[in-house]
Amino acid sequence: MFVKIIRYAWQGTLFFAIKNKLGLLSKQSANPDHYHGETAKNYLKKRLKQEFWHKEQLIVRDLLVNVPNGSSVLDVAFGTGRFVDMYLEKNMSVYGIDISEDMLAVAKEELGEFYDYCHIELGSADSLPYKEASFDLVVCFRFFGLIPFDMARRVLSEIHRVSRGVVIVRVPVRKRTAKPLPSPKDSDAVQGRLYENEIIEFFSDYGFVVQEQRLIGDRGNVDFIVYVLSKSTSTVAQESMKSGSVSE
């Protein structure tokens, strides 16, 4: 396993960091994903060429430093399991869920023995098959911005339900300098429609507060931001009271 971790590091984020230091990176835009068929098969190969992808890897690795070893983590949507090596380095119990069988097939092929250390479910992020407060950490990357607002509300509600600690989520946010768009419909994708204050308010509506944020980069009218969320104190208090009443 150690050899495979080293190989992944060299082919991925470590190699990116060296190129970044030498100033050899070029900007590259990403295309919309459909996560099935050929798109799933070529997903990782294309993403490894993206500067943003490697910046995200570095950011998540840095954020995981503060997560205790042996914690439980839910990765939703799991995709190709891009952070699995980082989780396992910290002896975390790894759970993942994805609606695409094709993406999970790619994950199994790419991760090899790593995949067998994970508890993977085929299912939807807006109906998580886990008990309340099951996970110390929930990670949601390259997913939240692509889904429509009606689903995003359900996803946030479900993540809040199963989380007992920190949530790390990547969100495309509208730049302050960009012109406002019409009020979003339920069917509109989240991606780049809301300004940062609106995103923070959106999180707050579902019981989360922002603890930290990291800018990945920007493209057009959109900033790509990683948010570290925690449950609001009022929500935690309510859950404690609920738990106490049940135990009595």
QUIWOLIN-V523224 format. One record per backbone hydrogen bond with DSSP energy under -1.0 kcal/mol. CO is the residue of the C=O (numbers start at 1). NH is the residue of the N-H. E is the energy in kcal/mol with one decimal. If there is no record, write none. Layout:
co=[CO,CO]
nh=[NH,NH]
e=[E,E]
This chain:
co=[1,2,3,4,5,6,7,8,9,12,13,14,15,16,17,18,19,36,37,38,42,43,44,46,47,50,51,52,53,54,55,56,57,58,59,60,63,64,68,71,72,73,74,75,78,81,83,84,85,87,88,90,93,94,95,96,97,98,100,101,102,103,104,105,106,107,108,111,112,114,115,119,121,124,128,135,136,137,138,139,140,143,145,147,148,149,150,151,152,153,154,155,156,157,158,159,161,162,162,166,167,168,169,171,172,173,175,185,186,188,190,194,195,196,197,198,199,200,201,203,203,204,207,209,212,214,217,219,221,222,223,224,224,225,226,227,228,228,229,230,232,233,234,235,236,237,238,239,240,241,242,243,244]
nh=[5,6,7,8,9,10,11,12,14,16,17,18,19,20,21,22,24,39,41,42,46,47,48,49,50,54,55,56,57,58,59,60,61,62,63,64,66,67,71,93,137,95,139,97,81,84,87,88,89,92,91,70,73,119,75,121,78,123,104,105,106,107,108,109,110,111,112,114,115,117,118,96,98,127,130,164,166,74,168,76,170,146,191,190,152,153,154,155,156,157,158,159,160,161,162,163,133,134,135,138,229,140,227,225,192,223,178,188,150,149,193,174,199,200,201,202,203,204,205,206,208,207,232,230,228,226,224,222,175,219,173,216,217,171,214,169,211,212,167,209,236,237,238,239,240,241,242,243,244,245,246,247,248]
e=[-2.4,-2.1,-2.2,-2.7,-2.4,-2.4,-2.5,-1.8,-1.9,-2.0,-2.8,-1.9,-2.2,-3.0,-2.2,-1.8,-2.8,-1.3,-2.0,-2.3,-2.1,-2.4,-2.3,-1.2,-1.9,-1.2,-2.1,-2.7,-1.8,-2.1,-2.4,-2.7,-2.4,-2.1,-2.5,-2.3,-1.2,-1.5,-1.4,-2.1,-1.6,-2.6,-2.8,-1.7,-2.4,-1.6,-2.1,-2.7,-1.7,-2.1,-1.8,-2.6,-2.8,-2.7,-2.6,-2.7,-2.2,-1.6,-1.8,-2.0,-1.9,-2.4,-2.4,-1.9,-3.0,-2.9,-1.4,-2.1,-1.2,-1.6,-1.7,-2.3,-1.7,-1.6,-1.2,-2.9,-2.1,-2.3,-2.9,-2.8,-2.2,-1.2,-2.8,-2.2,-2.6,-2.1,-1.1,-2.8,-2.6,-2.1,-2.3,-2.8,-2.5,-1.8,-2.2,-1.5,-2.8,-1.1,-2.4,-2.0,-3.4,-3.1,-3.2,-2.4,-1.7,-3.3,-1.2,-1.5,-2.1,-1.9,-2.1,-3.0,-2.3,-2.7,-1.8,-2.2,-2.5,-2.2,-2.0,-1.3,-1.9,-2.0,-2.5,-2.0,-3.0,-3.1,-3.0,-1.8,-2.9,-2.8,-3.7,-3.1,-1.0,-3.0,-2.5,-2.4,-3.4,-1.3,-2.3,-2.8,-2.3,-2.3,-2.1,-2.3,-2.2,-2.3,-2.2,-2.7,-2.4,-2.4,-1.8,-2.0,-1.6]
